[in-house]
Amino acid sequence: MKVAISLPDPVFEAAERLARQLKTPRSRLYANAIAEYVGSRGSESITARLNAIYAAESSAVDQAFERAQLKTLRNETW
């Protein structure tokens, strides 16, 4: 799909330089950048769902399990 957008001159110029460095067409550079941005924003919905789960459920570690972990870690060389 073709789209017309407006960019500030410095952003456009930086994108042009990057496209030349990567030897990739401008449209591919923009498509990749938008895809990456959209993908990274999707993690917010995952975080929101996890927050909802942990708001309703305890995330506390069983004390016996925690003691066992700490006992094991004391013997560990880092």
Phi and psi restraints in degrees (range 20) as a CNS / XPLOR table:
assign (resid 1 and name C) (resid 2 and name N)
       (resid 2 and name CA) (resid 2 and name C) 1.0 -90.8 20.0 2
assign (resid 2 and name N) (resid 2 and name CA)
       (resid 2 and name C) (resid 3 and name N) 1.0 140.2 20.0 2
assign (resid 2 and name C) (resid 3 and name N)
       (resid 3 and name CA) (resid 3 and name C) 1.0 -139.8 20.0 2
assign (resid 3 and name N) (resid 3 and name CA)
       (resid 3 and name C) (resid 4 and name N) 1.0 140.5 20.0 2
assign (resid 3 and name C) (resid 4 and name N)
       (resid 4 and name CA) (resid 4 and name C) 1.0 -105.1 20.0 2
assign (resid 4 and name N) (resid 4 and name CA)
       (resid 4 and name C) (resid 5 and name N) 1.0 128.7 20.0 2
assign (resid 4 and name C) (resid 5 and name N)
       (resid 5 and name CA) (resid 5 and name C) 1.0 -133.0 20.0 2
assign (resid 5 and name N) (resid 5 and name CA)
       (resid 5 and name C) (resid 6 and name N) 1.0 161.1 20.0 2
assign (resid 5 and name C) (resid 6 and name N)
       (resid 6 and name CA) (resid 6 and name C) 1.0 -110.8 20.0 2
assign (resid 6 and name N) (resid 6 and name CA)
       (resid 6 and name C) (resid 7 and name N) 1.0 134.9 20.0 2
assign (resid 6 and name C) (resid 7 and name N)
       (resid 7 and name CA) (resid 7 and name C) 1.0 -128.5 20.0 2
assign (resid 7 and name N) (resid 7 and name CA)
       (resid 7 and name C) (resid 8 and name N) 1.0 147.1 20.0 2
assign (resid 7 and name C) (resid 8 and name N)
       (resid 8 and name CA) (resid 8 and name C) 1.0 -62.9 20.0 2
assign (resid 8 and name N) (resid 8 and name CA)
       (resid 8 and name C) (resid 9 and name N) 1.0 145.7 20.0 2
assign (resid 8 and name C) (resid 9 and name N)
       (resid 9 and name CA) (resid 9 and name C) 1.0 -51.3 20.0 2
assign (resid 9 and name N) (resid 9 and name CA)
       (resid 9 and name C) (resid 10 and name N) 1.0 -46.1 20.0 2
assign (resid 9 and name C) (resid 10 and name N)
       (resid 10 and name CA) (resid 10 and name C) 1.0 -61.8 20.0 2
assign (resid 10 and name N) (resid 10 and name CA)
       (resid 10 and name C) (resid 11 and name N) 1.0 -35.9 20.0 2
assign (resid 10 and name C) (resid 11 and name N)
       (resid 11 and name CA) (resid 11 and name C) 1.0 -68.6 20.0 2
assign (resid 11 and name N) (resid 11 and name CA)
       (resid 11 and name C) (resid 12 and name N) 1.0 -44.5 20.0 2
assign (resid 11 and name C) (resid 12 and name N)
       (resid 12 and name CA) (resid 12 and name C) 1.0 -60.4 20.0 2
assign (resid 12 and name N) (resid 12 and name CA)
       (resid 12 and name C) (resid 13 and name N) 1.0 -46.1 20.0 2
assign (resid 12 and name C) (resid 13 and name N)
       (resid 13 and name CA) (resid 13 and name C) 1.0 -63.8 20.0 2
assign (resid 13 and name N) (resid 13 and name CA)
       (resid 13 and name C) (resid 14 and name N) 1.0 -40.3 20.0 2
assign (resid 13 and name C) (resid 14 and name N)
       (resid 14 and name CA) (resid 14 and name C) 1.0 -64.8 20.0 2
assign (resid 14 and name N) (resid 14 and name CA)
       (resid 14 and name C) (resid 15 and name N) 1.0 -39.7 20.0 2
assign (resid 14 and name C) (resid 15 and name N)
       (resid 15 and name CA) (resid 15 and name C) 1.0 -66.2 20.0 2
assign (resid 15 and name N) (resid 15 and name CA)
       (resid 15 and name C) (resid 16 and name N) 1.0 -39.8 20.0 2
assign (resid 15 and name C) (resid 16 and name N)
       (resid 16 and name CA) (resid 16 and name C) 1.0 -61.0 20.0 2
assign (resid 16 and name N) (resid 16 and name CA)
       (resid 16 and name C) (resid 17 and name N) 1.0 -44.5 20.0 2
assign (resid 16 and name C) (resid 17 and name N)
       (resid 17 and name CA) (resid 17 and name C) 1.0 -63.0 20.0 2
assign (resid 17 and name N) (resid 17 and name CA)
       (resid 17 and name C) (resid 18 and name N) 1.0 -43.6 20.0 2
assign (resid 17 and name C) (resid 18 and name N)
       (resid 18 and name CA) (resid 18 and name C) 1.0 -64.6 20.0 2
assign (resid 18 and name N) (resid 18 and name CA)
       (resid 18 and name C) (resid 19 and name N) 1.0 -42.0 20.0 2
assign (resid 18 and name C) (resid 19 and name N)
       (resid 19 and name CA) (resid 19 and name C) 1.0 -60.5 20.0 2
assign (resid 19 and name N) (resid 19 and name CA)
       (resid 19 and name C) (resid 20 and name N) 1.0 -41.5 20.0 2
assign (resid 19 and name C) (resid 20 and name N)
       (resid 20 and name CA) (resid 20 and name C) 1.0 -64.9 20.0 2
assign (resid 20 and name N) (resid 20 and name CA)
       (resid 20 and name C) (resid 21 and name N) 1.0 -43.9 20.0 2
assign (resid 20 and name C) (resid 21 and name N)
       (resid 21 and name CA) (resid 21 and name C) 1.0 -60.7 20.0 2
assign (resid 21 and name N) (resid 21 and name CA)
       (resid 21 and name C) (resid 22 and name N) 1.0 -42.0 20.0 2
assign (resid 21 and name C) (resid 22 and name N)
       (resid 22 and name CA) (resid 22 and name C) 1.0 -81.7 20.0 2
assign (resid 22 and name N) (resid 22 and name CA)
       (resid 22 and name C) (resid 23 and name N) 1.0 -8.4 20.0 2
assign (resid 22 and name C) (resid 23 and name N)
       (resid 23 and name CA) (resid 23 and name C) 1.0 53.2 20.0 2
assign (resid 23 and name N) (resid 23 and name CA)
       (resid 23 and name C) (resid 24 and name N) 1.0 50.0 20.0 2
assign (resid 23 and name C) (resid 24 and name N)
       (resid 24 and name CA) (resid 24 and name C) 1.0 -130.4 20.0 2
assign (resid 24 and name N) (resid 24 and name CA)
       (resid 24 and name C) (resid 25 and name N) 1.0 148.1 20.0 2
assign (resid 24 and name C) (resid 25 and name N)
       (resid 25 and name CA) (resid 25 and name C) 1.0 -63.3 20.0 2
assign (resid 25 and name N) (resid 25 and name CA)
       (resid 25 and name C) (resid 26 and name N) 1.0 148.2 20.0 2
assign (resid 25 and name C) (resid 26 and name N)
       (resid 26 and name CA) (resid 26 and name C) 1.0 -53.9 20.0 2
assign (resid 26 and name N) (resid 26 and name CA)
       (resid 26 and name C) (resid 27 and name N) 1.0 -44.4 20.0 2
assign (resid 26 and name C) (resid 27 and name N)
       (resid 27 and name CA) (resid 27 and name C) 1.0 -63.2 20.0 2
assign (resid 27 and name N) (resid 27 and name CA)
       (resid 27 and name C) (resid 28 and name N) 1.0 -35.9 20.0 2
assign (resid 27 and name C) (resid 28 and name N)
       (resid 28 and name CA) (resid 28 and name C) 1.0 -68.5 20.0 2
assign (resid 28 and name N) (resid 28 and name CA)
       (resid 28 and name C) (resid 29 and name N) 1.0 -40.1 20.0 2
assign (resid 28 and name C) (resid 29 and name N)
       (resid 29 and name CA) (resid 29 and name C) 1.0 -58.5 20.0 2
assign (resid 29 and name N) (resid 29 and name CA)
       (resid 29 and name C) (resid 30 and name N) 1.0 -48.1 20.0 2
assign (resid 29 and name C) (resid 30 and name N)
       (resid 30 and name CA) (resid 30 and name C) 1.0 -64.9 20.0 2
assign (resid 30 and name N) (resid 30 and name CA)
       (resid 30 and name C) (resid 31 and name N) 1.0 -42.0 20.0 2
assign (resid 30 and name C) (resid 31 and name N)
       (resid 31 and name CA) (resid 31 and name C) 1.0 -62.4 20.0 2
assign (resid 31 and name N) (resid 31 and name CA)
       (resid 31 and name C) (resid 32 and name N) 1.0 -43.4 20.0 2
assign (resid 31 and name C) (resid 32 and name N)
       (resid 32 and name CA) (resid 32 and name C) 1.0 -64.0 20.0 2
assign (resid 32 and name N) (resid 32 and name CA)
       (resid 32 and name C) (resid 33 and name N) 1.0 -42.3 20.0 2
assign (resid 32 and name C) (resid 33 and name N)
       (resid 33 and name CA) (resid 33 and name C) 1.0 -63.6 20.0 2
assign (resid 33 and name N) (resid 33 and name CA)
       (resid 33 and name C) (resid 34 and name N) 1.0 -43.9 20.0 2
assign (resid 33 and name C) (resid 34 and name N)
       (resid 34 and name CA) (resid 34 and name C) 1.0 -67.1 20.0 2
assign (resid 34 and name N) (resid 34 and name CA)
       (resid 34 and name C) (resid 35 and name N) 1.0 -41.6 20.0 2
assign (resid 34 and name C) (resid 35 and name N)
       (resid 35 and name CA) (resid 35 and name C) 1.0 -61.1 20.0 2
assign (resid 35 and name N) (resid 35 and name CA)
       (resid 35 and name C) (resid 36 and name N) 1.0 -42.2 20.0 2
assign (resid 35 and name C) (resid 36 and name N)
       (resid 36 and name CA) (resid 36 and name C) 1.0 -65.3 20.0 2
assign (resid 36 and name N) (resid 36 and name CA)
       (resid 36 and name C) (resid 37 and name N) 1.0 -42.0 20.0 2
assign (resid 36 and name C) (resid 37 and name N)
       (resid 37 and name CA) (resid 37 and name C) 1.0 -63.8 20.0 2
assign (resid 37 and name N) (resid 37 and name CA)
       (resid 37 and name C) (resid 38 and name N) 1.0 -46.6 20.0 2
assign (resid 37 and name C) (resid 38 and name N)
       (resid 38 and name CA) (resid 38 and name C) 1.0 -62.6 20.0 2
assign (resid 38 and name N) (resid 38 and name CA)
       (resid 38 and name C) (resid 39 and name N) 1.0 -41.6 20.0 2
assign (resid 38 and name C) (resid 39 and name N)
       (resid 39 and name CA) (resid 39 and name C) 1.0 -62.7 20.0 2
assign (resid 39 and name N) (resid 39 and name CA)
       (resid 39 and name C) (resid 40 and name N) 1.0 -39.3 20.0 2
assign (resid 39 and name C) (resid 40 and name N)
       (resid 40 and name CA) (resid 40 and name C) 1.0 -70.5 20.0 2
assign (resid 40 and name N) (resid 40 and name CA)
       (resid 40 and name C) (resid 41 and name N) 1.0 -30.3 20.0 2
assign (resid 40 and name C) (resid 41 and name N)
       (resid 41 and name CA) (resid 41 and name C) 1.0 -71.9 20.0 2
assign (resid 41 and name N) (resid 41 and name CA)
       (resid 41 and name C) (resid 42 and name N) 1.0 -23.7 20.0 2
assign (resid 41 and name C) (resid 42 and name N)
       (resid 42 and name CA) (resid 42 and name C) 1.0 -65.0 20.0 2
assign (resid 42 and name N) (resid 42 and name CA)
       (resid 42 and name C) (resid 43 and name N) 1.0 -25.5 20.0 2
assign (resid 42 and name C) (resid 43 and name N)
       (resid 43 and name CA) (resid 43 and name C) 1.0 -66.7 20.0 2
assign (resid 43 and name N) (resid 43 and name CA)
       (resid 43 and name C) (resid 44 and name N) 1.0 -23.1 20.0 2
assign (resid 43 and name C) (resid 44 and name N)
       (resid 44 and name CA) (resid 44 and name C) 1.0 -64.2 20.0 2
assign (resid 44 and name N) (resid 44 and name CA)
       (resid 44 and name C) (resid 45 and name N) 1.0 -37.9 20.0 2
assign (resid 44 and name C) (resid 45 and name N)
       (resid 45 and name CA) (resid 45 and name C) 1.0 -69.0 20.0 2
assign (resid 45 and name N) (resid 45 and name CA)
       (resid 45 and name C) (resid 46 and name N) 1.0 -34.1 20.0 2
assign (resid 45 and name C) (resid 46 and name N)
       (resid 46 and name CA) (resid 46 and name C) 1.0 -64.4 20.0 2
assign (resid 46 and name N) (resid 46 and name CA)
       (resid 46 and name C) (resid 47 and name N) 1.0 -45.8 20.0 2
assign (resid 46 and name C) (resid 47 and name N)
       (resid 47 and name CA) (resid 47 and name C) 1.0 -60.8 20.0 2
assign (resid 47 and name N) (resid 47 and name CA)
       (resid 47 and name C) (resid 48 and name N) 1.0 -41.8 20.0 2
assign (resid 47 and name C) (resid 48 and name N)
       (resid 48 and name CA) (resid 48 and name C) 1.0 -62.2 20.0 2
assign (resid 48 and name N) (resid 48 and name CA)
       (resid 48 and name C) (resid 49 and name N) 1.0 -41.4 20.0 2
assign (resid 48 and name C) (resid 49 and name N)
       (resid 49 and name CA) (resid 49 and name C) 1.0 -66.0 20.0 2
assign (resid 49 and name N) (resid 49 and name CA)
       (resid 49 and name C) (resid 50 and name N) 1.0 -42.0 20.0 2
assign (resid 49 and name C) (resid 50 and name N)
       (resid 50 and name CA) (resid 50 and name C) 1.0 -64.2 20.0 2
assign (resid 50 and name N) (resid 50 and name CA)
       (resid 50 and name C) (resid 51 and name N) 1.0 -40.2 20.0 2
assign (resid 50 and name C) (resid 51 and name N)
       (resid 51 and name CA) (resid 51 and name C) 1.0 -60.7 20.0 2
assign (resid 51 and name N) (resid 51 and name CA)
       (resid 51 and name C) (resid 52 and name N) 1.0 -39.7 20.0 2
assign (resid 51 and name C) (resid 52 and name N)
       (resid 52 and name CA) (resid 52 and name C) 1.0 -64.5 20.0 2
assign (resid 52 and name N) (resid 52 and name CA)
       (resid 52 and name C) (resid 53 and name N) 1.0 -41.2 20.0 2
assign (resid 52 and name C) (resid 53 and name N)
       (resid 53 and name CA) (resid 53 and name C) 1.0 -64.0 20.0 2
assign (resid 53 and name N) (resid 53 and name CA)
       (resid 53 and name C) (resid 54 and name N) 1.0 -49.2 20.0 2
assign (resid 53 and name C) (resid 54 and name N)
       (resid 54 and name CA) (resid 54 and name C) 1.0 -73.2 20.0 2
assign (resid 54 and name N) (resid 54 and name CA)
       (resid 54 and name C) (resid 55 and name N) 1.0 -16.6 20.0 2
assign (resid 54 and name C) (resid 55 and name N)
       (resid 55 and name CA) (resid 55 and name C) 1.0 -72.8 20.0 2
assign (resid 55 and name N) (resid 55 and name CA)
       (resid 55 and name C) (resid 56 and name N) 1.0 -29.7 20.0 2
assign (resid 55 and name C) (resid 56 and name N)
       (resid 56 and name CA) (resid 56 and name C) 1.0 -94.6 20.0 2
assign (resid 56 and name N) (resid 56 and name CA)
       (resid 56 and name C) (resid 57 and name N) 1.0 -24.0 20.0 2
assign (resid 56 and name C) (resid 57 and name N)
       (resid 57 and name CA) (resid 57 and name C) 1.0 -118.5 20.0 2
assign (resid 57 and name N) (resid 57 and name CA)
       (resid 57 and name C) (resid 58 and name N) 1.0 146.3 20.0 2
assign (resid 57 and name C) (resid 58 and name N)
       (resid 58 and name CA) (resid 58 and name C) 1.0 -73.8 20.0 2
assign (resid 58 and name N) (resid 58 and name CA)
       (resid 58 and name C) (resid 59 and name N) 1.0 139.5 20.0 2
assign (resid 58 and name C) (resid 59 and name N)
       (resid 59 and name CA) (resid 59 and name C) 1.0 -109.7 20.0 2
assign (resid 59 and name N) (resid 59 and name CA)
       (resid 59 and name C) (resid 60 and name N) 1.0 13.4 20.0 2
assign (resid 59 and name C) (resid 60 and name N)
       (resid 60 and name CA) (resid 60 and name C) 1.0 -67.6 20.0 2
assign (resid 60 and name N) (resid 60 and name CA)
       (resid 60 and name C) (resid 61 and name N) 1.0 143.9 20.0 2
assign (resid 60 and name C) (resid 61 and name N)
       (resid 61 and name CA) (resid 61 and name C) 1.0 -88.8 20.0 2
assign (resid 61 and name N) (resid 61 and name CA)
       (resid 61 and name C) (resid 62 and name N) 1.0 138.0 20.0 2
assign (resid 61 and name C) (resid 62 and name N)
       (resid 62 and name CA) (resid 62 and name C) 1.0 -55.6 20.0 2
assign (resid 62 and name N) (resid 62 and name CA)
       (resid 62 and name C) (resid 63 and name N) 1.0 133.8 20.0 2
assign (resid 62 and name C) (resid 63 and name N)
       (resid 63 and name CA) (resid 63 and name C) 1.0 -62.0 20.0 2
assign (resid 63 and name N) (resid 63 and name CA)
       (resid 63 and name C) (resid 64 and name N) 1.0 -37.4 20.0 2
assign (resid 63 and name C) (resid 64 and name N)
       (resid 64 and name CA) (resid 64 and name C) 1.0 -64.1 20.0 2
assign (resid 64 and name N) (resid 64 and name CA)
       (resid 64 and name C) (resid 65 and name N) 1.0 -41.8 20.0 2
assign (resid 64 and name C) (resid 65 and name N)
       (resid 65 and name CA) (resid 65 and name C) 1.0 -65.1 20.0 2
assign (resid 65 and name N) (resid 65 and name CA)
       (resid 65 and name C) (resid 66 and name N) 1.0 -41.6 20.0 2
assign (resid 65 and name C) (resid 66 and name N)
       (resid 66 and name CA) (resid 66 and name C) 1.0 -63.0 20.0 2
assign (resid 66 and name N) (resid 66 and name CA)
       (resid 66 and name C) (resid 67 and name N) 1.0 -43.8 20.0 2
assign (resid 66 and name C) (resid 67 and name N)
       (resid 67 and name CA) (resid 67 and name C) 1.0 -61.2 20.0 2
assign (resid 67 and name N) (resid 67 and name CA)
       (resid 67 and name C) (resid 68 and name N) 1.0 -42.8 20.0 2
assign (resid 67 and name C) (resid 68 and name N)
       (resid 68 and name CA) (resid 68 and name C) 1.0 -62.2 20.0 2
assign (resid 68 and name N) (resid 68 and name CA)
       (resid 68 and name C) (resid 69 and name N) 1.0 -41.8 20.0 2
assign (resid 68 and name C) (resid 69 and name N)
       (resid 69 and name CA) (resid 69 and name C) 1.0 -63.3 20.0 2
assign (resid 69 and name N) (resid 69 and name CA)
       (resid 69 and name C) (resid 70 and name N) 1.0 -45.1 20.0 2
assign (resid 69 and name C) (resid 70 and name N)
       (resid 70 and name CA) (resid 70 and name C) 1.0 -64.6 20.0 2
assign (resid 70 and name N) (resid 70 and name CA)
       (resid 70 and name C) (resid 71 and name N) 1.0 -39.1 20.0 2
assign (resid 70 and name C) (resid 71 and name N)
       (resid 71 and name CA) (resid 71 and name C) 1.0 -62.3 20.0 2
assign (resid 71 and name N) (resid 71 and name CA)
       (resid 71 and name C) (resid 72 and name N) 1.0 -43.1 20.0 2
assign (resid 71 and name C) (resid 72 and name N)
       (resid 72 and name CA) (resid 72 and name C) 1.0 -65.9 20.0 2
assign (resid 72 and name N) (resid 72 and name CA)
       (resid 72 and name C) (resid 73 and name N) 1.0 -40.5 20.0 2
assign (resid 72 and name C) (resid 73 and name N)
       (resid 73 and name CA) (resid 73 and name C) 1.0 -67.9 20.0 2
assign (resid 73 and name N) (resid 73 and name CA)
       (resid 73 and name C) (resid 74 and name N) 1.0 -29.6 20.0 2
assign (resid 73 and name C) (resid 74 and name N)
       (resid 74 and name CA) (resid 74 and name C) 1.0 -61.1 20.0 2
assign (resid 74 and name N) (resid 74 and name CA)
       (resid 74 and name C) (resid 75 and name N) 1.0 -30.8 20.0 2
assign (resid 74 and name C) (resid 75 and name N)
       (resid 75 and name CA) (resid 75 and name C) 1.0 -87.6 20.0 2
assign (resid 75 and name N) (resid 75 and name CA)
       (resid 75 and name C) (resid 76 and name N) 1.0 -2.0 20.0 2
assign (resid 75 and name C) (resid 76 and name N)
       (resid 76 and name CA) (resid 76 and name C) 1.0 -85.8 20.0 2
assign (resid 76 and name N) (resid 76 and name CA)
       (resid 76 and name C) (resid 77 and name N) 1.0 134.8 20.0 2
assign (resid 76 and name C) (resid 77 and name N)
       (resid 77 and name CA) (resid 77 and name C) 1.0 -96.7 20.0 2
assign (resid 77 and name N) (resid 77 and name CA)
       (resid 77 and name C) (resid 78 and name N) 1.0 129.9 20.0 2
